Amino acid sequence: MASTTKTHRAGHALAAGLVFLAMLLAAFSLWTAIPLSWVYIASKLSETQFPSGGPYAVVAVGIVASILVVAWLIGRLNNLYIRITGTNRLAPIRPTWLKSMRDTGPVTNSVTVVEAVLMASVMLAALALTLWFFLLAGSPLPDQ
């Protein structure tokens, strides 16, 4: 009986981790894949380097619509995470040496899963932008 409970908990933990990862990838696409994809699509629609307002409107409307769809998807994944784990809060990680002997009450100021996912996606996007800028972008100045 104890082994089935452990595998049941392990299965729930794995499922919750996969849902969290899917939420993180969806949130990361808000800052990377969605804007880049719509700029690429608009560049293929334009025939000149100096287009009229059409491609810009395609980019603006496409980005907003895609963000609404991804936000809806993140909300659905959050509901799935809540069904799997029973809560929308992440367990606070506190080192043992910081705990008091009387520290037995529940911590009420923990972060929600959506907050953690969006914060992590912003940090990953900033890291990706920094790495691209310093390692891959190259110099805009012409070679002398």
Buried (B, 14 or more C-beta within 10 A) or exposed (E): EEEEEEEEEEEEEEBBEBBBEBBBBBBBBBBBBBBEBBBEEBEEEBEEEEBEEEBEEBBEEBBEEBBEEBBEBBEEBBEBBBEBBEEBBBEEEEEEEEEEEEEEEEEEEBBBBBEBBBEBBBEBBEEEEEEEEEEEEEEEEEEE
